[in-house]
Amino acid sequence: MRLMVDADRPVPAPAGLVLAPFRAARFPSSGPDLAPLTSPPYDVIDDAERAELQARDERNVVRLILPGEDYDGAARTLRAWLDSGVLRRDEKASVYVYEEERAGHAQRGLIGAVALTDPDAGIILPHENTMAGPVSDRLALTRATRANLEPIFLLYAGGGETSRVVSMVIATTPLVETSTDDGVTHRLWAIDDPAVLTAIAADLLPRRAVIADGHHRYATYRQYQAERHAAGDGSGPWDFGLAFLVDATVSGPQVHAIHRVVRGLGLTEAVRRAAEVFTVRQLAGPGEGGTAAGDAGGVGPAGADPDALVEELAKAGQGGHAFVVTNGTAAYLLTEPDADLLTRSLPPERSAAFRGLDVTVAHLALIVDVWGLTDTVGVVDYHHDAPAAIAAAAAAGGTALLLNPTPIAGVTAVAEAGERMPRKSTLFTPKPRTGLVLRPLDD
């Protein structure tokens, strides 16, 4: 399959999943000296953290990935760092084994240059839609710097030769090891043996991968590729993008829920409407002799404990769709949605995998149908942990909607059906650290 830029310049399409070696640009540091030069991915850094990272070290990679609108300034900084030795290119093209370890959980995979392909080819599968703004921002940065500054995060189901190689490599001394302030220890090894690289390539070629994180970056890769081909540049490093490829069946990520906050709906009304089509059980708040779920915020001694709510939600979720709604003072468990509700609110043309997701039911059945709200930014907010969601709901006089994590199998099933999940459906951790490996697009 080939994506046609115009009739004379088709963009090449790989025969399968290809992860090519490349000459990485890296900080020549390890241990405690390296950590202050790295950062989380660009899209989880707020203004305060950006300022803190910049203050931590003048060489912190955040100066490249979040330059405001000074994309040319980021390009000058990158070039200066390469010219002065702040960043150094590895002599040999390699695929890199990357391990992240925290609290007994280890995530391992390969960093390389993945061959770009149209999602319709079924090789690299997105599971979320993208928005024009972030793609435009990342594209402007790529044009200026001519570099992939941070990897996308891909998952695949393996257990084959590639995973065997990874397990052997991690028994050797790493090229780089450092620990960051989020409690993650990062280790990096380089594989440049042609025979090993050939074995990895053969193992990966028939497989397909799902984008766990980095949908906007992948869309940027493909748009930049199309621009270079349209300009007559032909095949080149822009036909590949920096990626971290993880075997989810062997040493994959931890999956967390992303919770919702509905600002314009108090808990009393949210529960009243939900009770018409869900089974509702009170988990916390005033007893039978007290006031029904009030709309006042604040978590006091009798308030809803986030850990207890998440635990109850996990138990209930083993038997089907389950949600917790709370304002920090009272909390209710919603289960067993009415069959007629699901029939009318979930699009019949979508796959069973899509319609079976908790996050789908939360958005289309509960938020849109039952609560009668528009599913847009400003109406529905997102938080990565339950305490933050509950605090935001309490402060706004609204309702926090707590969800169970979406299983990796569910994400994969939706992607393989060629569909997209509702936005902010999953949180995979740990995320690849930015600044360990950069990929200039000049060879």
C-alpha positions in Angstrom: 0.0 0.0 0.0 1.3 3.5 -0.9 0.1 6.9 0.3 0.0 9.1 -2.8 1.3 12.6 -2.3 0.8 13.3 -6.0 0.8 11.1 -9.1 4.6 11.2 -9.5 5.8 10.9 -5.9 4.4 8.0 -4.0 5.4 7.8 -0.3 7.0 4.4 0.3 5.1 1.9 2.5 6.8 -0.8 4.5 5.9 -4.5 4.1 5.4 -4.8 7.8 6.5 -3.6 11.2 10.0 -2.2 10.7 12.2 -0.9 13.5 15.5 0.4 12.0 18.8 1.2 13.8 20.0 4.9 13.8 22.8 7.0 15.2 21.3 8.5 18.3 22.2 11.9 19.7 22.7 11.5 23.5 23.9 13.5 26.5 27.4 12.0 27.3 26.4 11.5 30.9 25.1 8.8 33.2 24.0 8.4 36.8 22.9 11.5 38.7 24.4 13.9 36.2 22.0 12.8 33.5 18.7 13.0 35.2 18.6 16.8 35.4 19.0 17.0 31.7 15.8 14.9 31.0 12.1 15.6 31.2 8.7 14.0 31.0 7.0 14.0 27.6 6.0 17.5 26.3 2.3 16.9 26.6 2.3 16.3 30.4 4.4 19.3 31.4 2.6 22.4 32.6 4.0 25.9 32.8 5.2 25.6 36.3 7.1 22.3 35.6 8.5 23.7 32.4 10.0 26.6 34.4 11.3 24.3 37.1 13.0 22.0 34.5 14.6 25.0 32.8 15.9 26.2 36.1 17.2 22.8 37.0 19.9 22.8 34.2 20.5 25.1 31.3 20.9 22.0 29.1 17.6 20.4 30.1 15.9 19.0 27.0 12.7 20.9 27.8 14.4 23.8 26.0 14.1 21.8 22.8 10.7 20.2 23.2 8.8 23.2 24.6 10.3 26.4 23.1 7.0 28.3 23.1 6.6 29.5 19.6 10.4 30.0 19.1 10.9 26.9 17.0 13.9 28.4 15.3 15.4 29.1 18.7 15.0 25.4 19.5 16.7 24.5 16.3 19.7 26.8 17.1 19.9 25.3 20.5 20.0 21.8 19.2 22.6 22.6 16.6 24.7 24.4 19.2 24.5 21.4 21.6 25.5 19.0 18.8 28.4 21.3 17.7 29.7 21.8 21.2 29.4 18.3 22.4 26.6 18.8 24.9 24.9 16.2 22.7 27.0 13.6 20.9 26.1 11.2 18.1 26.8 7.5 18.6 29.3 6.2 16.1 27.3 3.1 15.1 23.7 2.9 14.1 21.9 0.9 16.8 18.6 -0.2 18.1 18.5 0.6 21.9 17.1 -1.6 24.7 15.4 0.7 27.1 14.2 -0.4 30.6 12.1 1.6 33.1 11.8 0.2 36.6 9.8 1.5 39.5 8.5 -0.1 42.7 9.2 -3.6 41.4 7.6 -3.1 38.0 9.9 -3.2 34.9 8.9 -2.1 31.4 11.3 -3.0 28.7 11.4 -2.6 24.9 13.4 -1.3 22.0 14.0 2.3 20.8 14.5 2.6 17.1 13.3 4.3 13.9 9.9 2.8 13.0 8.9 2.8 9.3 5.9 5.1 8.9 2.7 3.7 7.4 -0.9 4.6 6.9 -3.2 3.3 9.6 -5.3 1.6 6.9 -2.4 -0.7 6.3 -3.0 -2.3 9.7 0.6 -2.2 10.8 0.7 0.7 13.2 -2.7 1.2 14.7 -3.9 4.3 16.5 -6.6 4.0 19.2 -7.4 7.8 19.7 -8.2 10.7 17.4 -5.9 13.6 17.1 -6.5 17.4 17.2 -5.1 19.9 14.7 -3.5 22.2 17.3 -0.9 19.8 18.8 0.0 18.4 15.4 0.6 21.9 14.0 2.8 22.7 17.0 4.9 19.5 16.7 5.1 19.9 12.9 6.5 23.4 13.2 9.1 22.1 15.7 10.0 19.2 13.4 10.4 21.5 10.4 12.7 23.8 12.4 14.9 21.3 14.2 14.8 18.5 11.6 14.8 16.0 14.4 12.6 13.5 16.3 13.1 14.8 19.8 11.1 12.2 21.8 9.7 8.8 20.9 6.2 7.7 20.4 5.1 4.7 22.6 4.1 1.5 20.8 2.8 -1.8 22.1 2.8 -5.2 20.4 2.1 -8.8 21.4 5.3 -10.7 21.0 7.0 -13.3 23.1 9.3 -14.1 20.1 12.9 -13.5 19.2 12.9 -9.8 20.0 11.8 -10.3 23.5 14.4 -13.1 24.0 17.1 -10.7 22.8 15.8 -8.0 25.2 15.9 -10.4 28.1 19.5 -11.4 27.3 20.7 -7.8 26.8 19.4 -6.5 30.2 21.7 -9.1 31.9 24.7 -7.0 30.7 26.0 -3.7 31.9 23.9 -0.8 30.7 25.3 2.0 28.5 23.4 4.5 30.6 21.6 4.3 34.0 19.9 7.1 35.9 17.0 7.7 38.3 14.6 10.5 38.0 12.6 12.3 40.7 9.4 10.3 39.8 11.1 7.2 41.2 11.8 5.6 37.9 15.2 4.1 37.1 16.1 4.3 33.4 18.6 2.0 31.7 19.8 2.0 28.2 21.8 -0.5 26.1 22.8 -0.4 22.4 22.5 -3.3 19.9 24.6 -2.8 16.8 25.5 -6.5 15.9 24.2 -7.0 12.3 23.2 -10.6 13.0 21.1 -9.6 16.1 19.5 -6.7 14.2 18.6 -9.0 11.4 17.0 -11.5 13.8 15.0 -8.7 15.4 13.9 -7.4 12.0 12.7 -10.8 10.9 10.7 -11.3 14.1 9.0 -7.9 14.0 8.1 -7.7 10.3 4.9 -9.8 10.5 3.6 -8.1 13.6 1.6 -5.0 14.2 1.7 -2.4 16.9 -0.8 -0.1 18.7 0.1 3.5 19.6 -0.2 3.6 23.4 1.0 7.3 23.6 2.1 9.8 20.9 -0.8 9.9 18.5 -0.1 13.6 17.7 3.6 12.9 17.2 2.9 10.0 14.9 0.5 12.2 12.9 3.3 14.8 12.8 5.8 12.2 11.5 3.5 11.3 8.6 2.7 14.8 7.7 6.4 15.8 7.7 7.1 12.7 5.6 4.4 13.8 3.1 5.8 17.3 2.9 9.3 16.1 2.2 8.2 13.8 -0.6 6.0 16.5 -2.1 9.0 18.8 -2.1 10.8 16.2 -4.2 13.3 15.1 -1.5 12.5 11.4 -2.1 13.1 8.7 0.4 15.0 9.6 3.5 15.1 9.5 7.3 11.7 11.3 7.3 10.2 7.9 6.2 10.8 6.8 9.8 10.0 8.1 13.3 11.5 7.7 16.7 9.6 5.0 18.6 9.7 2.9 21.8 8.4 -0.5 21.0 7.3 -2.7 24.0 6.1 -6.3 24.1 2.9 -5.8 26.2 2.7 -9.6 26.9 6.2 -9.9 28.4 7.2 -6.6 30.1 4.5 -4.1 29.3 3.2 -0.9 30.9 0.9 -0.4 33.9 -2.5 0.8 32.8 -4.4 3.5 34.7 -7.8 5.1 34.4 -8.3 8.7 33.5 -11.1 10.1 35.5 -13.7 12.7 34.5 -15.0 15.8 36.2 -18.4 17.2 35.1 -18.4 20.8 36.3 -21.9 21.8 35.5 -23.8 19.0 37.3 -24.1 18.6 41.0 -24.1 15.2 42.6 -27.7 15.1 43.7 -29.0 15.7 40.2 -26.4 13.3 38.7 -27.5 10.5 40.9 -31.2 11.2 40.5 -30.9 10.9 36.7 -28.6 7.9 36.8 -30.9 6.0 39.2 -33.5 5.8 36.4 -31.2 3.5 34.3 -28.5 2.2 36.6 -28.4 0.3 39.8 -27.2 2.8 42.4 -25.6 2.0 45.7 -24.4 4.6 48.2 -20.7 4.1 49.2 -20.0 7.2 51.4 -21.7 10.2 52.8 -24.7 10.9 55.1 -26.6 7.9 56.4 -30.3 7.2 55.9 -31.1 9.7 58.6 -29.0 12.4 56.9 -29.3 14.6 53.9 -29.2 13.1 50.5 -26.0 13.6 48.5 -25.4 17.3 48.8 -23.7 19.6 46.3 -21.3 21.2 48.8 -17.7 20.4 48.3 -14.9 19.6 50.7 -13.7 16.3 52.0 -14.1 16.2 55.7 -13.8 13.3 58.2 -17.0 11.7 56.8 -16.0 12.4 53.3 -15.4 9.9 50.5 -12.0 8.2 50.7 -10.5 8.0 47.2 -8.6 4.8 47.8 -11.7 3.1 49.2 -13.8 4.3 46.3 -11.3 3.0 43.7 -11.1 -0.4 45.5 -15.0 -0.7 45.5 -15.0 0.3 41.8 -12.5 -2.3 40.9 -14.5 -5.1 42.6 -17.7 -4.0 40.9 -16.0 -3.8 37.6 -15.3 -7.5 37.6 -19.0 -8.1 36.9 -19.6 -5.5 34.2 -19.8 -1.8 33.7 -19.3 0.1 36.9 -18.7 3.8 37.8 -18.4 5.9 40.9 -19.8 9.4 41.2 -18.8 11.6 44.0 -18.4 15.2 45.1 -15.9 14.4 47.8 -18.5 14.2 50.6 -20.9 11.5 49.3 -20.2 8.8 46.7 -22.4 6.3 44.8 -21.6 3.2 42.8 -23.4 2.9 39.4 -23.7 -0.6 37.9 -26.0 -2.6 35.6 -26.9 0.0 33.0 -30.3 -0.6 31.4 -30.2 -2.6 28.2 -32.5 -0.1 26.5 -30.0 2.7 27.4 -27.1 0.9 25.8 -29.1 0.1 22.7 -30.1 3.7 22.1 -26.9 5.4 23.1 -24.2 3.2 21.7 -23.8 3.4 17.8 -24.8 0.0 16.4 -22.4 0.4 13.5 -19.4 0.4 15.8 -17.6 -2.8 16.8 -18.6 -4.9 19.9 -15.1 -4.0 21.3 -15.9 -0.3 21.1 -19.4 -0.6 22.6 -18.1 -2.9 25.4 -15.7 -0.3 26.8 -16.5 1.3 30.2 -15.2 4.6 28.8 -17.6 4.4 25.8 -20.6 3.8 28.1 -19.4 6.6 30.4 -19.3 9.1 27.6 -22.1 8.1 25.3 -24.6 6.6 27.7 -24.0 8.4 31.0 -22.6 11.8 30.1 -24.5 12.5 26.8 -27.7 10.4 27.1 -28.5 10.3 30.8 -27.0 13.6 31.9 -27.8 15.4 28.6 -24.4 17.1 28.4 -22.1 17.9 25.5 -18.9 15.9 25.6 -16.6 18.8 25.1 -13.6 20.5 26.8 -15.0 22.8 29.5 -17.9 20.5 30.2 -15.9 17.4 30.9 -12.4 17.7 32.4 -9.8 15.0 32.9 -7.6 13.9 35.8 -5.0 11.2 36.1 -5.8 10.2 39.7 -8.9 10.0 41.8 -7.9 12.5 44.5 -7.3 15.2 41.9 -10.6 14.5 40.2 -12.5 14.5 43.5 -10.8 17.7 44.6 -11.7 19.4 41.3 -15.3 18.3 41.5 -15.6 19.6 45.1 -14.1 22.9 44.2 -16.4 23.4 41.2 -19.5 22.1 42.9 -19.7 19.4 40.3 -19.4 15.6 40.0 -16.3 13.4 39.7 -16.9 10.3 37.5 -14.4 7.6 38.4 -13.6 4.8 36.0 -11.7 1.5 36.0 -8.7 1.2 33.7 -9.3 0.1 30.1 -7.5 -3.3 29.7 -4.7 -3.4 27.1 -6.7 -6.1 25.3 -9.6 -3.7 24.9 -7.4 -1.0 23.5 -5.9 -3.4 21.0 -9.3 -4.8 20.0 -10.7 -1.3 19.2 -7.5 -0.4 17.3 -7.6 -3.6 15.3 -11.2 -2.9 14.4 -10.0 0.3 12.8 -11.8 2.5 15.3 -10.9 5.2 17.8 -11.6 5.3 21.5 -13.1 8.3 23.3 -10.5 10.9 24.0 -8.4 10.4 27.2 -9.3 6.8 27.5 -6.1 5.3 28.9 -3.0 6.2 30.8 0.0 3.9 30.3 2.9 4.3 32.7 5.8 4.7 32.9 6.1 6.9 29.9 9.4 7.0 28.0 11.7 9.7 29.4 12.5 12.5 27.0 16.2 13.3 26.5 17.8 9.9 26.8 17.7 9.4 23.0 17.2 12.0 20.2 17.1 11.4 16.5 18.4 14.1 14.1 17.0 13.6 10.6 20.2 14.2 8.7 21.3 10.7 7.8 
